Amino acid sequence: DTIALSNIKDKYILLHFSSSACYGSQLSLPELKEIFKSHKNNLEIVSISEDTSKKQWLNTVKKDSIPWTYLWDGKGEFSDAVVKYWTIGTPNYFLISPDKIILEKWFGYRNGIFEEKVKKYFN
């Protein structure tokens, strides 16, 4: 299936580029789950896997009980979304406004970063 971010209405979008082999991607999951749960009325998370193995990606989705949209196309760092957003490495994040304007983009993870970013834009 394909997803169009334009179909997500009236919500911020946290676009999350990740890999199951990336320590930072794995480390960020508990906080991502908390943000997803606490801001579900204002925020949609869409993860894009840069894994090339479908089995590896599916194992991550199941093992980590990912509750949001988590996409995979098998092209790894050459996936259409990776190329479109010019990401290099994982984890990479884009916070997109309900008007589909990229508000911020950043590379890497540190504890508290999601709440910091969300508080900056949410009332």
MOKA-V971565 format. One record per residue. N is the residue number from 1. RES is the residue in three letters. SS is DSSP state (H for helix, E for strand, C for the rest). D_FIRST is the distance of its C-alpha to the first C-alpha in whole Angstrom. Layout:
n=(N;N)
res=(RES;RES)
ss=(SS;SS)
d_first=(D_FIRST;D_FIRST)
This chain:
n=(1;2;3;4;5;6;7;8;9;10;11;12;13;14;15;16;17;18;19;20;21;22;23;24;25;26;27;28;29;30;31;32;33;34;35;36;37;38;39;40;41;42;43;44;45;46;47;48;49;50;51;52;53;54;55;56;57;58;59;60;61;62;63;64;65;66;67;68;69;70;71;72;73;74;75;76;77;78;79;80;81;82;83;84;85;86;87;88;89;90;91;92;93;94;95;96;97;98;99;100;101;102;103;104;105;106;107;108;109;110;111;112;113;114;115;116;117;118;119;120;121;122;123)
res=(ASP;THR;ILE;ALA;LEU;SER;ASN;ILE;LYS;ASP;LYS;TYR;ILE;LEU;LEU;HIS;PHE;SER;SER;SER;ALA;CYS;TYR;GLY;SER;GLN;LEU;SER;LEU;PRO;GLU;LEU;LYS;GLU;ILE;PHE;LYS;SER;HIS;LYS;ASN;ASN;LEU;GLU;ILE;VAL;SER;ILE;SER;GLU;ASP;THR;SER;LYS;LYS;GLN;TRP;LEU;ASN;THR;VAL;LYS;LYS;ASP;SER;ILE;PRO;TRP;THR;TYR;LEU;TRP;ASP;GLY;LYS;GLY;GLU;PHE;SER;ASP;ALA;VAL;VAL;LYS;TYR;TRP;THR;ILE;GLY;THR;PRO;ASN;TYR;PHE;LEU;ILE;SER;PRO;ASP;LYS;ILE;ILE;LEU;GLU;LYS;TRP;PHE;GLY;TYR;ARG;ASN;GLY;ILE;PHE;GLU;GLU;LYS;VAL;LYS;LYS;TYR;PHE;ASN)
ss=(C;C;C;C;H;H;H;C;C;C;C;E;E;E;E;E;E;E;C;C;C;C;H;H;H;H;H;H;H;H;H;H;H;H;H;H;H;H;C;C;C;C;E;E;E;E;E;E;E;C;C;C;C;H;H;H;H;H;H;H;H;H;H;C;C;C;C;C;E;E;E;C;C;C;C;H;H;H;C;H;H;H;H;H;H;C;C;C;C;C;C;E;E;E;E;E;C;C;C;C;C;E;E;E;E;E;E;C;C;C;C;C;H;H;H;H;H;H;H;H;H;C;C)
d_first=(0;4;7;10;13;15;14;15;19;22;21;22;19;19;17;18;18;19;20;21;24;25;27;27;23;24;27;26;23;26;27;23;23;26;25;22;24;27;25;23;24;24;21;18;17;14;14;13;14;16;17;17;17;14;17;19;15;15;19;19;16;18;22;21;20;17;17;15;11;11;9;10;9;13;15;17;19;18;14;14;14;17;18;18;19;22;22;24;24;23;23;22;22;21;23;22;24;22;24;21;24;24;27;27;25;27;27;28;28;32;32;32;30;28;30;32;30;29;32;33;30;30;34)
